[in-house]
Amino acid sequence: MLSDILLSTFHWSQLLQPQFYIEHGGLWLILFVIFAETGLFAGFFLPGDSLLFVAGIYSSNIANEILPTGNEYIDLLVLLVLISLAGIAGNSVGYWFGRKVGPTMYHWKENLLFKRRYLQQAHDFYERHGGGAIVIARFVPIVRTFAPIVAGIVEMDRKKFAFFNVIGCVCWVFSMLFGGHFLQKWILSQFGFDLRLHLEVIVLGIVLVTTAPVLFKLVFHRKKDDKPSA
């Protein structure tokens, strides 16, 4: 009966809302989402950036699920370590997957969850930025899902990949998590404005900021391709 009730109130659009994961799974679901978005090619649609930002806003509540401390800095540190480990593990799985079966993905049939252009975008991104692409890709939706797979396909050195994997993941988690926590704290104290009451607007803003470079690239290249050659 309970499962029927939950299914009747569930809508697929909720998978794009970070508060859904926090309310229905807490820390463990957050860890899974971060792992899946960075380690499973089908996880590209998951809200990694906005989920981490909102997790920073609710950091004390989330951290207290496993370690009640009453100290906001320890709470943030606990989340930083655990979420970073999940992201590092996810990228490692993506890298392994790329080395094992990645080349055949270019011949896979496209479907709702897989588009070859995503793989090609990640490959072009990697070619331009080299090892640093593993770090930069963490901050770019869709690309961060496929970048480790491409690194595996081109057989990037394992130690080099591991180094950039750790650096990129920690920087990404730190910036989003701490940004959400301290921005909420500062705005609340300075203006009395509670971000928790306007999460939809916050999430929309994060999505626009993080996807703007991708959209700009797609539009720019499309116009360039459509331009008749002299």
C-alpha angles and dihedrals in degrees: 000000000000092000090051091052092049092049092048091056096041123100126183091235088070089072087071093053115087093203089063091064094044094049097043104034110010119193097349094053090046090054091050093048093051090047093047096045092052099033109033119059090216090061097072092106094058116110100246101156097041092042092056092045093051090043087058090055090052095033097128094050092048097045091047089065089079107011120025105201108149088220117110094205094052089046091054092045092052091051092044092055097043097043092044090053090051091050093046090050091048093053090046090055090048090051092049090047090051093052093048106040106355099109091057091056090078087068097045119119112254120244141160093291101035129054122171090218089067089058092046092049090053091047092052090046090052093047091054098045105028116198091350088067088077088061098040093044091064088072096047119079117232091008091069089058095054102032095082090047090053090047087056093046092054089043097239111195109275095226092047091049092047091052095051090040093059095042094047096046096047092048092048096047093042095051096046098039098044091038091057094045099047096037089055090047094048097045091047093051096042102039106012088239115144112209090197089072092055104040093137091061092044093050092047090051092051092048091051093048096046096043097042094087091050093047091046091051093049094048094043094050092044091055090045091051092047093051110104115242118242 
